[in-house]
Every structure is written in structure tokens, then in C-alpha cells.
Amino acid sequence: MLKTTFLGHSCFLFSDGKYNIIIDPFLNGNPQASVKPDDVDVDYILATHGHADHIGDGVEISKRTGATIIAPNELAIWVTAKGATAHNMHIGGAYNFEFGRVKLTIAHHGSSAGDSGLEYTGNPCGFVFEMGGKKVYYTGDTGLFLDMKLIGEIDAIDLMILPIGDNFTMGIDDAVRAVQFVNPKMVIPMHFKTWDIIDAEPEEFKAKLADHSAEVTILKPDSFLEL
């Protein structure tokens, strides 16, 4: 069993009953989040890239809980320099952790951090990971790319989580095509309505996938899905 809780924007908490992980822990400053960093008790943190609305409170959570941040190499170096614990990886690489196997995938986006927002943190990524007997593809912030087909051919994806907000990432139509490429069993949209500039309608996304076999679930902040 795998429990997936949406904490707002692109932040998700996963639990298999033994291990807890959080992805892109943007909580402070997140207008959709009611959970605060001090409320989070996790074993691992998955960070797709260095933008403030994704690495978010990862360093703070890691320092308090001892959680390991799994991230692309340069971002892992950056968080380690700030006192966090990290496991350095790179796109295409995989590693077996206590909760399951994690593989980094391509994401077409940017990655920078710091007060200026311009400190180099390497390539952005997505994650394909196994947990609780399920396989999850969390795309991270990305545009549509044809190799998503290959990701779906290599792994039978139980749950795909992808952005629909447009402007900074895929919009609805490209996100629909991404689902068609990957053919997951279930889909959760993310990265929408946090701010006006990404004011996409998840119901429109769901309606455009009505003829697809994937089950689309729209989660409100603090709601969850059990697989």
C-alpha cells in the first residue's frame, strides 16, 4: 500500500507505513500549504531542482530530521554546503534505497537557487521510484518531450504526477499528450492555481483524458490517495 498526500503546488508526501518521503517540500511561502516544515517527519526528501518553490524547506527539514535529500549532483552539493544530508545522483542513474529504487529522468526546465535565484544547481530532473509495491513517475517541472514514451515502455507506471499550469511547465494539452505517451494507471495533476500565472483548470485536464484508460484524480491540498 502506498499513501500519497498532496501538500500544495508540487509537494507530495508518500508513506508505505514504514518509510516516509516528501517531494519538492515547498511549504513556507506556499499559499496552498497548511503544513509547516516543523510538522514534517520524513526519512528522505526528493528534490527535482533548485527553484525556491521546489527545494523549498528541504534543507531545514533535512537538518532537523536527518532525512537524506536525493537530488541531482550539483543540487546535492548545494544543500550539503548548507548543512543538509544528501545523496548525489544524475539523470539516467538509479539507486536502491531502504524504501525502494529511485531513478532520475530528464526534465526540460531550469535549476538555480539562493537569494539571487541565480546560484547554479545543475540539471533539473524527474523521478521514477518504487515504494509500497507501486511505481511512481513524478515528472518534476518540465515541458513535453518524446522520451516520455520510452519511460512508459521501460516501466509500467502505476501513478504519474505531472504539471498542467502552463507558462513555466507543460500546459493542459501537452500534459494530456504526456499521459498518452506514458500510459500510467493513475494520474494526479500538479503545479496549477498556486498563482494567477498558472491558473489552469484541472477539470479540463481530466475531461480531455476521459477516453484514456488512466484514472485521473484531482487532489486538494491535504487530501490523499491510497494505491
Secondary structure, DSSP 8 states (H G I E B T S, - for coil): --EEEEEETTEEEEE-SS-EEEES---TT-TT----GGG---SEEE----STTTTTTHHHHHHHH--EEEEEHHHHHHHHHTT-EEEEE-TT-EEE-SS-EEEEE---S--EESTTS-EE-----EEEEEETTEEEEE--S----TTHHHHHHHS--SEEEEE---SSS--HHHHHHHHHHH--SEEEEES-SSSGGG---HHHHHHHTTTSSSEE----TT-EEE-
